[in-house]
Amino acid sequence: MSQAIAVAVFTYLAILAPDGNAFDRFPLLTPVESNISFIMKAFLELQSQWCPPWRYKKFYILNYNSDQLSEDILTGILQLNGPPWIISTEASGLTYWTYENNRCAVIMVSGYERMRPARPLYYGSRYFIFHPNLVEGNVFMDQINSGMSCILDKAYFIVYNRTTIEIRHKNFFTNRTIQLDPAHIQVTDDLKDLHGRKLHIALPEGNEEVATFERYLAETICKQRNASYEISSLYDASIDYGVVNMGMPFSTTDKTVALGSTFVSVMVPRSKPKPIIAVLIDPFDHYTWITLFAMVFVLALVLSLFGKVLSQWNIIENALEMIMCILGGPTRKYGGWFENQIITNYCLLAIVIVYSYQSLIISYLTHTRYSPEINTMDEIRNNCMFPSESRWAAHFHFHADGEYDDERDNMCFLFASRDDKQITTLLVENMRDIDPAAEQAYKRNLRVADTVLLKYYLLYYFFNKSIIRELFPFYIGAFRESGLFDQHYRNKSIHTSSYKREMFGVRSFNVADLSIIWYLYAGGVMVSILWFGVEIAFFHCLRCGRMVRKRCQTYFLRRKCEIRNTCSME
């Protein structure tokens, strides 16, 4: 061992003095100083492999040992050119500074410390623990390696005294402690073989048979890393990671971005078939109807002003004549070149309009048409009513009133889901006995709107700080780059109760289907009676007006004559 120390010291000094005059520059080192130099060299190599400075920007130093040798080692560490150090001597610093993942810590212990947590607890940082080699035994290291208190599965113990150094690491999968050669350090990969470790996966209740990709990912990891898995409850204290379909980050756990997405879906009523009377309006959109009536009004106005025969009528009568030309053709003989040209071109246009209108009506009578679906945010706000207990309804200014079992037809529901519409439909079906929104959506046969709320990337939540977490970024990246996630659900034959619209009515017409004829007949009779009443009232008003005017004229003439006679007598 002394020869190895001497070689290490000489090598270290040669690094400091590459011109070969190291012994001329520095005095001969004592055995303690040589050992400290060797410890520094071993620490630098271990640090470059386990906690490279380019990845870990800060190092946390927890000093619980006031021994002079420990102070000398700590001074040598602080003098290294590396990232900034954060130093703490408080007992709570171990939890405060190093509990989270993605951190690196150096701990100087005396070896007599004891940890007394309520239960075994994983700590997430990567550790370099400098532990003196005690004659009576390494108390602190033995307690940590037992796994009965704090579980530091990412820790390397550097056990030292004044002349020797040992580097130890506990592999919790094999339950063995390995020792590294300080002169030739090679950090082992504990995750290469999990030695039968059982992964505990938590999925929301009702998701086990739907979210099959989580099972596929776990099977792949277990097959390649010699492990097994089981589905556990979210309330199980032993779970390694889980998925929560809540549509927002779960801030109390460590997490990593997974494949897929979580969101809050809106379950809305399906559109209903349009009434049969709608075939009279649907062939043309409202812009076409407005244009058609505007054309009739303009032609009636032009013919009232410039026509030879039709100028004798008022604009209302001419407008009725234009409508009759569309329905049955001209009703009288017209005169003048201008008037005949207008009526001729108008009749040709009416033929095209009538035939296209008629063919569209025939097509619509054999085709089941539906009202527009509710999809956009404005349509949801204007047409939906949500239960008062919906926790997201107030956030998006939705109308909330009533209970989940309200019988109104415009009731909509918010449901925490994931991935896409197909998975959402399956989750509603599987969770109808668990979630009240899913129960009502399944009972009412609601559909998933295109608009989703609070959409985030799917996250895997790690409920402890085990080294198991470091497996997932590699596998998630591999599945994403290969496109296997998208292909997984496409290749799965998953049965779901699908809703199919009745598009074509391939059957004979009955009285109910031909009710439009009765509507038209009844409407025509009512319009005829109404127009007949209007004509009678109009002509009676004209006659009454003439009679009143004649009586007024007679009265005024009589009064005028009486005034003249009176004036002549005077």
C-alpha positions as CSV (number, residue, x, y, z in Angstrom):
1,M,0.0,0.0,0.0
2,S,2.9,2.3,0.8
3,Q,4.3,1.8,-2.7
4,A,0.9,2.7,-4.2
5,I,0.8,5.8,-2.1
6,A,4.3,6.8,-3.1
7,V,3.5,6.3,-6.8
8,A,0.3,8.3,-6.4
9,V,2.1,11.2,-4.7
10,F,4.8,11.2,-7.4
11,T,2.1,11.2,-10.1
12,Y,0.2,13.9,-8.4
13,L,3.3,16.1,-8.1
14,A,4.3,15.4,-11.7
15,I,0.9,16.7,-12.7
16,L,1.5,19.9,-10.7
17,A,5.0,20.3,-12.2
18,P,5.1,18.9,-15.7
19,D,8.7,20.0,-16.3
20,G,9.8,17.2,-14.0
21,N,11.1,19.5,-11.2
22,A,8.4,18.7,-8.7
23,F,10.7,17.8,-5.9
24,D,12.7,20.9,-6.5
25,R,9.6,23.0,-6.1
26,F,7.9,21.3,-3.2
27,P,9.4,19.8,0.0
28,L,9.0,16.1,0.7
29,L,5.5,15.3,1.9
30,T,4.7,13.5,5.1
31,P,2.7,10.2,5.0
32,V,-0.4,12.1,6.1
33,E,0.0,14.8,3.5
34,S,0.7,12.1,0.8
35,N,-2.5,10.3,1.8
36,I,-4.5,13.5,1.6
37,S,-3.1,14.2,-1.9
38,F,-4.0,10.6,-2.9
39,I,-7.5,11.2,-1.5
40,M,-7.9,14.4,-3.5
41,K,-6.8,12.6,-6.7
42,A,-9.3,9.7,-6.0
43,F,-12.1,12.2,-5.2
44,L,-11.5,14.1,-8.4
45,E,-11.7,10.9,-10.5
46,L,-14.8,9.7,-8.6
47,Q,-16.4,13.1,-9.0
48,S,-15.8,13.2,-12.8
49,Q,-17.6,9.9,-13.2
50,W,-20.3,10.2,-10.5
51,C,-21.0,13.9,-10.3
52,P,-19.4,15.7,-13.3
53,P,-19.3,19.5,-12.7
54,W,-20.8,20.2,-16.2
55,R,-24.0,18.5,-15.0
56,Y,-24.2,19.5,-11.4
57,K,-23.6,23.2,-11.1
58,K,-23.6,23.3,-7.3
59,F,-22.1,21.1,-4.6
60,Y,-23.5,20.9,-1.1
61,I,-21.0,20.3,1.7
62,L,-22.3,19.1,5.1
63,N,-19.6,19.1,7.8
64,Y,-20.3,17.1,10.9
65,N,-16.7,16.2,11.8
66,S,-14.3,18.6,13.6
67,D,-11.3,16.2,13.5
68,Q,-8.1,17.8,12.1
69,L,-7.7,15.2,9.4
70,S,-11.3,15.7,8.3
71,E,-10.7,19.5,8.3
72,D,-7.6,19.1,6.1
73,I,-9.5,16.9,3.6
74,L,-12.3,19.4,3.5
75,T,-9.9,22.3,3.0
76,G,-8.4,20.4,0.0
77,I,-11.8,19.9,-1.5
78,L,-12.7,23.6,-1.1
79,Q,-9.5,24.6,-2.9
80,L,-10.3,22.6,-6.0
81,N,-11.3,24.5,-9.1
82,G,-14.9,23.5,-9.4
83,P,-18.5,24.6,-9.1
84,P,-19.5,26.8,-6.1
85,W,-20.0,25.1,-2.8
86,I,-22.8,25.5,-0.2
87,I,-21.6,24.7,3.3
88,S,-23.8,23.7,6.2
89,T,-23.0,22.3,9.7
90,E,-26.6,22.0,10.9
91,A,-28.1,18.6,11.6
92,S,-31.2,19.4,9.5
93,G,-29.0,20.3,6.5
94,L,-29.0,16.6,5.3
95,T,-32.7,16.8,4.6
96,Y,-32.9,20.4,3.7
97,W,-30.1,20.5,1.1
98,T,-29.9,16.9,-0.2
99,Y,-33.4,15.3,-0.1
100,E,-34.2,16.3,-3.7
101,N,-32.9,14.7,-6.9
102,N,-30.3,16.2,-9.3
103,R,-28.0,17.4,-6.5
104,C,-24.6,16.4,-5.4
105,A,-23.3,16.5,-1.8
106,V,-20.1,16.0,0.2
107,I,-20.7,14.9,3.8
108,M,-17.9,14.8,6.4
109,V,-19.0,12.6,9.3
110,S,-17.3,11.5,12.5
111,G,-18.8,8.0,12.2
112,Y,-20.8,8.1,15.4
113,E,-23.9,9.8,14.0
114,R,-27.2,8.0,14.0
115,M,-30.3,8.6,11.9
116,R,-33.8,8.0,13.4
117,P,-36.5,8.6,10.8
118,A,-40.0,7.3,11.4
119,R,-39.7,4.9,8.4
120,P,-37.0,4.1,5.8
121,L,-36.8,7.1,3.5
122,Y,-35.0,7.5,0.2
123,Y,-32.7,10.6,-0.3
124,G,-32.3,11.7,-3.9
125,S,-28.9,13.4,-4.1
126,R,-25.6,11.8,-5.1
127,Y,-23.3,11.6,-2.1
128,F,-19.6,11.5,-1.3
129,I,-19.5,10.5,2.3
130,F,-16.0,10.9,4.0
131,H,-16.0,8.5,6.9
132,P,-13.1,7.8,9.2
133,N,-12.0,4.2,9.5
134,L,-12.9,3.6,13.2
135,V,-11.4,0.8,15.2
136,E,-14.7,0.0,16.9
137,G,-16.6,-0.1,13.6
138,N,-18.1,2.3,11.1
139,V,-21.4,3.0,12.9
140,F,-22.9,5.6,10.6
141,M,-22.0,3.7,7.4
142,D,-23.4,0.4,8.7
143,Q,-26.6,2.1,9.7
144,I,-27.0,3.7,6.3
145,N,-26.2,0.5,4.4
146,S,-28.7,-1.4,6.5
147,G,-31.6,0.5,4.8
148,M,-33.5,0.7,8.1
149,S,-33.2,4.5,8.3
150,C,-32.2,6.9,5.5
151,I,-31.7,5.0,2.2
152,L,-28.8,6.5,0.3
153,D,-28.7,4.3,-2.7
154,K,-26.6,6.8,-4.6
155,A,-23.8,7.2,-2.1
156,Y,-20.1,6.4,-2.2
157,F,-18.3,6.1,1.2
158,I,-14.7,7.2,1.2
159,V,-13.3,5.5,4.3
160,Y,-9.9,6.9,5.4
161,N,-7.4,7.1,8.1
162,R,-3.9,8.8,8.2
163,T,-2.3,6.3,5.8
164,T,-5.0,4.4,3.9
165,I,-8.2,5.0,1.8
166,E,-11.0,2.8,0.8
167,I,-14.0,3.6,-1.5
168,R,-17.1,1.6,-0.8
169,H,-20.6,1.5,-2.4
170,K,-23.7,-0.4,-1.3
171,N,-25.8,-1.9,-4.1
172,F,-29.3,-2.2,-2.7
173,F,-30.5,-4.4,-5.5
174,T,-27.9,-7.1,-4.6
175,N,-27.7,-6.1,-0.9
176,R,-23.9,-6.2,-1.2
177,T,-21.2,-3.7,-0.6
178,I,-18.5,-3.4,-3.2
179,Q,-15.1,-1.8,-2.9
180,L,-13.4,0.2,-5.6
181,D,-9.7,0.5,-6.3
182,P,-8.7,4.1,-5.5
183,A,-6.0,4.0,-8.1
184,H,-8.3,2.7,-10.9
185,I,-11.8,3.9,-10.1
186,Q,-14.6,2.6,-12.3
187,V,-18.1,3.6,-11.1
188,T,-20.5,0.7,-11.5
189,D,-24.0,0.9,-13.1
190,D,-26.4,-0.4,-10.4
191,L,-29.4,-0.1,-12.8
192,K,-27.9,-2.6,-15.3
193,D,-29.3,-5.5,-13.4
194,L,-32.1,-5.0,-10.8
195,H,-31.8,-8.6,-9.6
196,G,-35.5,-9.3,-9.4
197,R,-36.5,-5.9,-7.9
198,K,-40.3,-5.5,-8.0
199,L,-41.4,-2.1,-9.4
200,H,-44.6,-0.8,-7.8
201,I,-46.7,1.2,-10.3
202,A,-49.6,3.3,-9.2
203,L,-52.5,4.0,-11.7
204,P,-55.8,5.7,-11.0
205,E,-58.6,3.3,-10.2
206,G,-60.3,2.3,-13.4
207,N,-57.2,3.0,-15.6
208,E,-55.6,-0.4,-15.2
209,E,-57.2,-2.0,-18.3
210,V,-57.2,1.2,-20.4
211,A,-53.7,2.8,-19.9
212,T,-51.9,-0.3,-21.3
213,F,-48.8,1.6,-22.4
214,E,-47.7,1.9,-18.8
215,R,-47.8,-1.8,-18.5
216,Y,-46.0,-2.2,-21.8
217,L,-43.2,0.2,-20.6
218,A,-42.9,-1.6,-17.3
219,E,-42.7,-5.0,-19.0
220,T,-40.0,-3.7,-21.3
221,I,-37.9,-2.4,-18.4
222,C,-38.4,-5.5,-16.4
223,K,-37.5,-7.8,-19.3
224,Q,-34.2,-5.9,-20.0
225,R,-33.2,-5.1,-16.4
226,N,-34.1,-8.4,-14.7
227,A,-37.1,-7.1,-12.6
228,S,-40.8,-7.5,-12.1
229,Y,-43.7,-5.1,-11.5
230,E,-47.1,-4.9,-10.0
231,I,-50.0,-2.4,-10.0
232,S,-50.5,-0.8,-6.6
233,S,-52.8,1.8,-5.2
234,L,-51.9,5.5,-5.0
235,Y,-52.1,5.3,-1.3
236,D,-49.5,2.5,-1.0
237,A,-46.4,3.7,0.7
238,S,-44.1,1.4,-1.3
239,I,-44.9,2.7,-4.8
240,D,-42.1,3.7,-7.0
241,Y,-43.9,5.9,-9.5
242,G,-47.4,6.5,-10.7
243,V,-49.7,8.5,-13.0
244,V,-52.4,10.9,-11.8
245,N,-55.0,12.1,-14.4
246,M,-55.7,15.4,-12.8
247,G,-54.8,17.7,-15.6
248,M,-52.1,19.7,-13.8
249,P,-48.7,19.1,-12.1
250,F,-48.7,17.3,-8.8
251,S,-46.2,19.5,-6.9
252,T,-45.5,17.3,-3.9
253,T,-43.5,14.7,-5.7
254,D,-40.5,14.4,-8.0
255,K,-41.6,13.9,-11.7
256,T,-40.4,13.4,-15.2
257,V,-42.0,14.2,-18.5
258,A,-43.6,11.0,-20.0
259,L,-45.3,10.1,-23.2
260,G,-48.9,11.3,-23.8
261,S,-50.8,14.1,-22.2
262,T,-53.3,14.8,-19.4
263,F,-56.2,17.2,-19.7
264,V,-59.8,17.9,-18.6
265,S,-62.3,16.8,-21.2
266,V,-65.8,18.2,-21.6
267,M,-68.6,15.7,-22.0
268,V,-71.4,17.3,-24.0
269,P,-74.7,16.1,-25.3
270,R,-74.8,14.7,-28.8
271,S,-76.6,16.6,-31.5
272,K,-80.2,15.7,-32.2
273,P,-81.7,15.0,-35.6
274,K,-83.3,18.1,-37.2
275,P,-87.1,18.2,-37.5
276,I,-88.6,17.3,-40.9
277,I,-89.8,20.8,-41.5
278,A,-86.1,21.9,-41.6
279,V,-85.8,20.5,-45.2
280,L,-87.6,23.6,-46.4
281,I,-84.8,25.9,-45.1
282,D,-81.6,23.8,-45.2
283,P,-81.2,23.5,-49.0
284,F,-79.9,27.1,-49.0
285,D,-77.9,28.8,-46.3
286,H,-79.0,32.1,-44.8
287,Y,-76.8,34.2,-47.1
288,T,-78.5,32.6,-50.2
289,W,-82.0,33.3,-48.7
290,I,-81.1,36.9,-48.0
291,T,-79.7,37.3,-51.5
292,L,-82.8,35.8,-53.1
293,F,-85.3,38.0,-51.2
294,A,-83.1,41.1,-51.8
295,M,-83.2,40.3,-55.6
296,V,-87.0,39.9,-55.5
297,F,-87.3,43.3,-53.7
298,V,-84.9,45.1,-56.1
299,L,-86.7,43.7,-59.2
300,A,-90.1,44.7,-57.8
301,L,-88.8,48.2,-57.2
302,V,-87.2,48.5,-60.7
303,L,-90.4,47.2,-62.4
304,S,-92.6,49.6,-60.3
305,L,-90.5,52.5,-61.5
306,F,-89.6,51.6,-65.1
307,G,-92.0,48.9,-66.2
308,K,-94.8,49.4,-68.8
309,V,-97.5,47.3,-67.2
310,L,-96.1,46.6,-63.8
311,S,-95.5,50.3,-63.1
312,Q,-99.2,50.6,-62.6
313,W,-98.9,48.4,-59.5
314,N,-97.3,49.1,-56.2
315,I,-94.0,47.5,-55.0
316,I,-95.7,44.9,-52.8
317,E,-97.9,43.6,-55.6
318,N,-94.8,43.4,-57.9
319,A,-92.9,41.5,-55.2
320,L,-95.8,39.0,-55.0
321,E,-95.7,38.7,-58.8
322,M,-91.9,37.9,-58.6
323,I,-92.5,35.2,-56.0
324,M,-95.3,33.7,-58.2
325,C,-92.9,33.6,-61.1
326,I,-90.7,31.4,-59.1
327,L,-93.4,29.1,-57.9
328,G,-95.6,28.8,-61.0
329,G,-94.4,31.1,-63.7
330,P,-95.8,34.4,-65.0
331,T,-99.5,35.1,-64.2
332,R,-100.3,37.7,-66.8
333,K,-99.1,39.3,-70.1
334,Y,-96.4,41.9,-69.8
335,G,-95.6,44.8,-72.1
336,G,-92.5,46.7,-73.2
337,W,-89.0,45.4,-74.2
338,F,-87.4,46.2,-70.9
339,E,-90.1,44.6,-68.8
340,N,-90.2,41.4,-71.0
341,Q,-86.4,41.0,-70.8
342,I,-86.3,41.3,-67.0
343,I,-89.2,38.8,-66.6
344,T,-87.6,36.4,-69.1
345,N,-84.2,36.3,-67.5
346,Y,-85.8,36.1,-64.1
347,C,-87.8,33.1,-65.1
348,L,-84.7,31.3,-66.4
349,L,-83.0,31.9,-63.1
350,A,-86.1,30.7,-61.3
351,I,-86.0,27.4,-63.2
352,V,-82.5,26.8,-61.9
353,I,-83.3,27.8,-58.4
354,V,-86.5,25.7,-58.3
355,Y,-84.9,22.5,-59.7
356,S,-81.9,22.7,-57.4
357,Y,-84.1,23.4,-54.4
358,Q,-86.4,20.5,-55.3
359,S,-83.5,18.0,-55.8
360,L,-81.9,19.0,-52.5
361,I,-85.2,18.5,-50.6
362,I,-85.5,15.0,-52.1
363,S,-82.0,14.2,-51.0
364,Y,-82.6,15.6,-47.5
365,L,-85.7,13.5,-47.1
366,T,-83.6,10.4,-47.4
367,H,-80.7,11.7,-45.3
368,T,-80.8,12.1,-41.5
369,R,-79.5,15.5,-40.7
370,Y,-78.3,16.7,-37.3
371,S,-77.9,19.9,-35.5
372,P,-74.4,21.4,-35.1
373,E,-72.1,19.7,-32.5
374,I,-70.9,21.5,-29.3
375,N,-67.1,21.8,-29.6
376,T,-65.7,25.3,-29.2
377,M,-65.3,27.2,-25.9
378,D,-68.0,29.7,-26.8
379,E,-70.5,26.9,-27.7
380,I,-69.8,25.2,-24.4
381,R,-70.4,28.4,-22.5
382,N,-73.6,29.2,-24.4
383,N,-75.2,25.7,-24.5
384,C,-73.9,23.8,-21.4
385,M,-74.9,23.8,-17.8
386,F,-72.5,22.1,-15.3
387,P,-73.1,20.8,-11.8
388,S,-72.3,23.2,-9.0
389,E,-69.7,20.7,-7.6
390,S,-67.5,20.9,-10.8
391,R,-64.3,22.3,-9.5
392,W,-63.1,23.6,-12.9
393,A,-66.4,25.2,-14.0
394,A,-66.0,28.5,-12.2
395,H,-62.4,28.8,-13.4
396,F,-63.5,28.9,-17.0
397,H,-66.7,30.9,-16.3
398,F,-69.0,28.1,-17.2
399,H,-72.6,28.2,-16.0
400,A,-72.9,25.9,-13.0
401,D,-76.2,25.0,-11.4
402,G,-77.8,21.9,-10.0
403,E,-76.5,18.5,-9.1
404,Y,-74.9,15.6,-11.0
405,D,-78.2,13.8,-11.4
406,D,-80.0,16.8,-12.8
407,E,-82.4,15.7,-15.6
408,R,-81.9,18.8,-17.8
409,D,-81.0,18.0,-21.4
410,N,-78.2,20.6,-21.5
411,M,-76.1,19.2,-18.6
412,C,-72.4,18.8,-19.4
413,F,-69.6,17.4,-17.2
414,L,-65.9,17.8,-16.8
415,F,-63.8,14.7,-16.6
416,A,-60.0,14.3,-15.9
417,S,-58.6,12.2,-18.8
418,R,-55.5,11.6,-20.8
419,D,-54.1,11.0,-24.3
420,D,-57.0,11.2,-26.8
421,K,-60.7,10.8,-27.3
422,Q,-60.7,7.0,-27.6
423,I,-58.9,6.7,-24.3
424,T,-61.3,9.2,-22.7
425,T,-64.3,7.2,-23.9
426,L,-62.8,4.0,-22.5
427,L,-62.0,5.7,-19.2
428,V,-65.6,7.0,-18.9
429,E,-66.9,3.5,-19.5
430,N,-64.5,1.9,-16.9
431,M,-64.9,4.6,-14.3
432,R,-68.7,5.0,-14.3
433,D,-68.9,3.4,-10.9
434,I,-66.1,5.6,-9.4
435,D,-66.5,9.1,-10.8
436,P,-69.9,10.8,-10.8
437,A,-69.1,12.8,-14.0
438,A,-68.2,9.5,-15.8
439,E,-71.4,7.9,-14.4
440,Q,-73.6,10.6,-15.8
441,A,-71.7,10.8,-19.1
442,Y,-72.1,7.1,-19.7
443,K,-75.7,7.1,-18.6
444,R,-76.6,10.0,-20.9
445,N,-74.4,8.7,-23.8
446,L,-72.5,12.0,-24.0
447,R,-69.7,12.6,-26.4
448,V,-66.2,14.2,-25.9
449,A,-66.0,17.8,-27.2
450,D,-63.0,18.8,-29.3
451,T,-62.0,21.5,-26.8
452,V,-59.9,20.3,-23.9
453,L,-58.9,22.2,-20.8
454,L,-55.7,22.4,-18.8
455,K,-53.7,20.3,-21.2
456,Y,-50.2,19.3,-20.0
457,Y,-47.6,16.7,-20.8
458,L,-48.2,13.4,-19.0
459,L,-45.9,13.2,-16.0
460,Y,-44.6,10.2,-14.1
461,Y,-44.7,11.0,-10.4
462,F,-42.0,9.4,-8.3
463,F,-43.2,9.1,-4.7
464,N,-39.7,8.3,-3.3
465,K,-36.2,9.4,-4.3
466,S,-34.9,5.9,-5.4
467,I,-32.3,5.5,-8.1
468,I,-35.0,3.7,-10.0
469,R,-36.1,7.1,-11.4
470,E,-32.9,7.4,-13.5
471,L,-34.1,4.5,-15.7
472,F,-37.1,6.3,-17.2
473,P,-35.6,9.2,-19.1
474,F,-33.7,6.8,-21.3
475,Y,-36.7,4.5,-22.1
476,I,-39.1,7.4,-22.5
477,G,-36.7,9.1,-25.0
478,A,-36.3,5.7,-26.9
479,F,-40.0,5.2,-27.2
480,R,-40.6,8.8,-28.3
481,E,-37.9,8.7,-31.0
482,S,-38.9,5.3,-32.3
483,G,-42.6,6.2,-32.5
484,L,-43.6,3.1,-30.6
485,F,-45.9,5.1,-28.3
486,D,-48.1,6.1,-31.2
487,Q,-48.2,2.6,-32.7
488,H,-49.0,1.0,-29.4
489,Y,-52.6,2.0,-29.1
490,R,-53.2,1.7,-32.9
491,N,-52.2,-2.0,-32.8
492,K,-54.4,-2.7,-29.8
493,S,-57.8,-4.1,-30.4
494,I,-59.8,-2.4,-27.6
495,H,-63.6,-2.7,-27.6
496,T,-65.6,0.4,-26.7
497,S,-69.2,1.1,-27.1
498,S,-69.3,3.4,-30.1
499,Y,-72.2,5.6,-31.1
500,K,-73.2,5.5,-34.8
501,R,-75.5,8.0,-36.4
502,E,-78.3,6.9,-38.7
503,M,-77.1,8.6,-41.9
504,F,-79.5,7.2,-44.6
505,G,-83.1,6.1,-44.2
506,V,-83.2,3.1,-46.5
507,R,-87.0,2.3,-46.0
508,S,-90.4,3.2,-47.4
509,F,-91.9,6.5,-46.6
510,N,-94.8,6.6,-44.1
511,V,-97.3,9.2,-43.0
512,A,-94.9,10.6,-40.5
513,D,-92.2,11.1,-43.1
514,L,-94.6,12.8,-45.4
515,S,-95.8,15.1,-42.7
516,I,-94.1,18.0,-44.5
517,I,-96.9,17.8,-47.1
518,W,-99.4,18.4,-44.3
519,Y,-97.3,21.2,-42.9
520,L,-97.2,22.9,-46.3
521,Y,-100.9,22.4,-46.9
522,A,-101.8,23.8,-43.4
523,G,-99.3,26.6,-43.9
524,G,-100.8,27.5,-47.3
525,V,-104.4,27.4,-45.9
526,M,-103.4,29.7,-43.0
527,V,-101.5,32.1,-45.3
528,S,-104.5,32.1,-47.8
529,I,-107.0,32.8,-45.0
530,L,-104.7,35.5,-43.5
531,W,-104.2,37.1,-46.9
532,F,-107.9,36.9,-47.7
533,G,-108.6,38.7,-44.4
534,V,-106.0,41.3,-45.2
535,E,-107.6,41.9,-48.6
536,I,-111.1,42.2,-47.1
537,A,-109.9,44.6,-44.5
538,F,-107.9,46.6,-47.0
539,F,-110.9,47.0,-49.4
540,H,-113.3,47.8,-46.6
541,C,-110.9,50.4,-45.3
542,L,-110.7,51.9,-48.8
543,R,-114.5,52.0,-49.1
544,C,-114.9,53.4,-45.6
545,G,-112.3,56.0,-46.4
546,R,-114.1,57.0,-49.6
547,M,-117.4,57.3,-47.7
548,V,-115.9,59.4,-45.0
549,R,-114.2,61.6,-47.5
550,K,-117.4,62.1,-49.5
551,R,-119.4,62.9,-46.3
552,C,-116.8,65.4,-45.2
553,Q,-116.8,67.1,-48.6
554,T,-120.7,67.3,-48.5
555,Y,-120.6,68.7,-45.0
556,F,-118.1,71.4,-45.9
557,L,-119.9,72.4,-49.0
558,R,-123.2,72.7,-47.1
559,R,-121.5,74.8,-44.5
560,K,-120.0,77.0,-47.1
561,C,-123.3,77.6,-48.8
562,E,-124.9,78.5,-45.4
563,I,-122.2,81.0,-44.7
564,R,-122.7,82.6,-48.1
565,N,-126.5,82.9,-47.7
566,T,-126.0,84.5,-44.3
567,C,-123.6,87.0,-45.7
568,S,-125.9,87.9,-48.6
569,M,-128.9,88.5,-46.3
570,E,-126.9,90.9,-44.2
